[in-house]
Amino acid sequence: MLAVDCSIPSLDFHEKDIIGGNKMGIIRKEAKKLVDGLPDEASWDDLMYEIYIRKNNDEGLTAADEGRLISHDEVKQRFLKK
């Protein structure tokens, strides 16, 4: 797999912020930005990775905006229990 810059592109929206039926247009615009940011020799796997990272990053930011977070101490406690 080609080494790809793993920096996260700027997010222009969160899915929860989209009102009405324009979600698909915005997603297509954001997907085009991801494709345009790939090097010429990028593979399908590189593109899929970028989409995966973008989707998970957006879900995490939405969760944070909604207050669905846990503290660092809580994470440590959960891992120590295993």
N, C-alpha and C positions, 0 to 999 in steps of 0.2 A: 504494500500500500504506500502511496506517495505521502511524504511528510507535508502536512498542511498547517498553516498558521492557525492556532487554536484560540486566538483572541475572539471574543464574542462580539459580533457586530452590534451597533447600537440598536436598541429596541424602540421602534416607533409606536408600538401599541401593546396593550395586553388584550387577550381575547375577551375578558370580562368588560372592557371598555367599549366594545363595538356594539352599537345599537342598530337594529334593523337588519336588512339583508345584505349589507356591504362587506361582510366578513370575508367572503371568498375573494373579492377584489383586493382587499388589503393583504390577505395571505399570498395571493399570486404576486403582488408587488414585492413583498418581503422575500418570497422564494426566488424571485428574479435577482434580488440583491445578493442572495447567497450564491447563486450560480455565477453571477458576474464577478464575485470576489474570489472564485476558484482559479488556480493557475490553469494554463492551457492543457497541461498534461494530466489533469485530475481524472480520477476514475469514477465510476458509478458509486463505488464504496465510499470514496471521499465525499461525494455529494450527500449520500445517505447519512454519513457521520455528521456532517454539518447540519442537516435537517434534524437529526436526533438531538444534537446538542442544543439547537435553537428551541425546539419544542420543550425539552426538559427545563431549560433556563426560563422560558416564559411561564411554564407551570409553577416553577419555584417562586418566581416573582409575584405571580398571582396569589399563591398561598401566603406569601409574606404580607402582601397588601391586605389579605383577609384575616390576618392575625393567626394563621395556622402555622405556628412556629413552636419549637421546643428549645429550651436553653442548652448551652454547652454542657452544663452539669447534668442535666437530664439524659443527654446522649451518652455521657460517660457512665452513668448509672445503668443504663440499658445494656451497654456492652459489657460491663463488669458482671452483670447477672448471668451472662452466657458462659 
